[in-house]
Amino acid sequence: MANDVQSLLQKNNCMNCHNIVGMKSAPPFMAIARMNSSWFGSNNSKRNIMKSIKEGSQGKYPMFSNTAMPSYAHLSDKDLNILAEWITSQSSRGMRGNMMNHNCMDNCMHNNGMNNNWMNNN
């Protein structure tokens, strides 16, 4: 699966906007995994991530409300599943100590005024 994920991330230029942990112009995959799990539960978070990849989205993550996720409708269900499975597996990356708390991630991602440099340092 690792080669498939790397290939899909590369072919679709995912890393141009996303990082695994640190901030770029779109939310890091670690935060996407944690937020979706918190919002939709572990059973539905993967399905919601697949939908966002396929259909695109905007405004889902307040810190990135001006950033639009384009639609990747060309991806097969298999590719969407591979990407969503990998993204959901990133939920614990870069988190240390009390940062493992879902509420911290929720608050950090929703608070536009908060300095989020900690994400780049973990």
C-alpha positions as CSV (number, residue, x, y, z in Angstrom):
1,M,0.0,0.0,0.0
2,A,2.9,2.4,0.7
3,N,3.9,2.5,-2.9
4,D,0.3,3.0,-4.0
5,V,-0.2,5.9,-1.6
6,Q,3.1,7.5,-2.5
7,S,2.2,7.2,-6.2
8,L,-1.3,8.6,-5.7
9,L,0.0,11.5,-3.6
10,Q,2.6,12.3,-6.3
11,K,0.4,11.9,-9.3
12,N,-2.3,14.2,-7.9
13,N,0.1,16.8,-6.4
14,C,-1.4,16.4,-2.9
15,M,1.8,17.5,-1.2
16,N,1.7,20.8,-3.0
17,C,-1.0,21.9,-0.6
18,H,-0.9,19.4,2.3
19,N,1.8,18.3,4.7
20,I,1.6,15.2,6.9
21,V,2.0,17.3,10.0
22,G,3.1,20.9,9.4
23,M,1.0,23.7,7.9
24,K,0.9,24.6,4.3
25,S,-2.0,26.2,2.3
26,A,-4.3,23.3,3.2
27,P,-4.7,21.3,6.5
28,P,-2.1,18.7,7.3
29,F,-3.2,15.1,6.8
30,M,-2.8,14.4,10.5
31,A,-5.3,17.2,11.4
32,I,-7.7,16.0,8.7
33,A,-7.7,12.5,10.2
34,R,-8.1,13.7,13.7
35,M,-10.8,16.2,12.9
36,N,-12.9,13.8,10.8
37,S,-12.6,11.1,13.4
38,S,-13.8,13.6,16.1
39,W,-16.7,15.0,13.9
40,F,-17.9,11.8,12.3
41,G,-16.6,8.9,14.4
42,S,-14.0,6.4,13.3
43,N,-16.6,4.4,11.1
44,N,-17.7,7.4,9.1
45,S,-14.5,9.5,8.9
46,K,-12.9,7.5,6.1
47,R,-16.1,7.7,4.1
48,N,-16.3,11.5,4.6
49,I,-12.6,11.9,3.6
50,M,-13.3,9.9,0.4
51,K,-16.2,12.2,-0.4
52,S,-14.2,15.3,0.2
53,I,-11.4,14.1,-2.1
54,K,-13.9,13.0,-4.8
55,E,-16.2,16.0,-4.7
56,G,-13.8,18.7,-3.4
57,S,-14.7,21.0,-0.5
58,Q,-14.2,24.4,0.9
59,G,-14.9,25.9,4.4
60,K,-14.7,22.5,6.2
61,Y,-11.7,23.6,8.2
62,P,-12.1,27.3,9.4
63,M,-8.4,28.1,9.4
64,F,-8.4,27.2,5.7
65,S,-11.8,28.6,4.7
66,N,-10.2,30.5,1.8
67,T,-8.6,27.4,0.4
68,A,-10.7,25.2,-1.9
69,M,-10.0,21.5,-2.3
70,P,-10.5,20.7,-6.0
71,S,-12.5,17.7,-7.0
72,Y,-10.6,14.5,-7.8
73,A,-13.6,12.8,-9.4
74,H,-11.3,11.0,-11.8
75,L,-10.0,8.7,-9.0
76,S,-11.4,5.2,-8.8
77,D,-13.1,4.0,-5.6
78,K,-10.0,1.8,-5.0
79,D,-7.7,4.9,-5.2
80,L,-10.0,7.0,-3.0
81,N,-10.1,4.1,-0.5
82,I,-6.3,3.8,-0.5
83,L,-5.9,7.6,0.1
84,A,-8.5,7.8,2.8
85,E,-7.2,4.8,4.6
86,W,-3.7,6.3,4.6
87,I,-5.0,9.7,5.7
88,T,-7.0,8.3,8.6
89,S,-3.8,6.4,9.7
90,Q,-2.0,9.7,10.1
91,S,-4.1,10.8,13.1
92,S,-1.3,10.2,15.7
93,R,1.6,11.6,13.7
94,G,3.3,14.6,15.2
95,M,1.3,14.6,18.4
96,R,3.1,14.6,21.7
97,G,2.1,14.7,25.4
98,N,-1.3,16.4,25.9
99,M,-1.5,17.2,22.2
100,M,-3.0,13.7,21.8
101,N,-6.3,15.3,23.1
102,H,-8.9,15.7,20.3
103,N,-10.1,18.9,21.9
104,C,-6.7,20.5,21.5
105,M,-6.6,19.7,17.8
106,D,-10.2,20.9,17.4
107,N,-9.5,24.1,19.2
108,C,-6.3,24.7,17.3
109,M,-7.8,24.1,14.0
110,H,-10.9,26.3,14.7
111,N,-9.2,29.2,16.4
112,N,-8.1,31.5,13.5
113,G,-6.2,33.7,15.9
114,M,-4.1,31.0,17.5
115,N,-0.4,30.7,16.5
116,N,-0.2,27.1,15.1
117,N,3.6,27.0,14.8
118,W,3.6,24.0,17.2
119,M,2.4,21.8,14.4
120,N,5.5,22.6,12.3
121,N,7.8,21.7,15.3
122,N,6.4,18.2,16.1
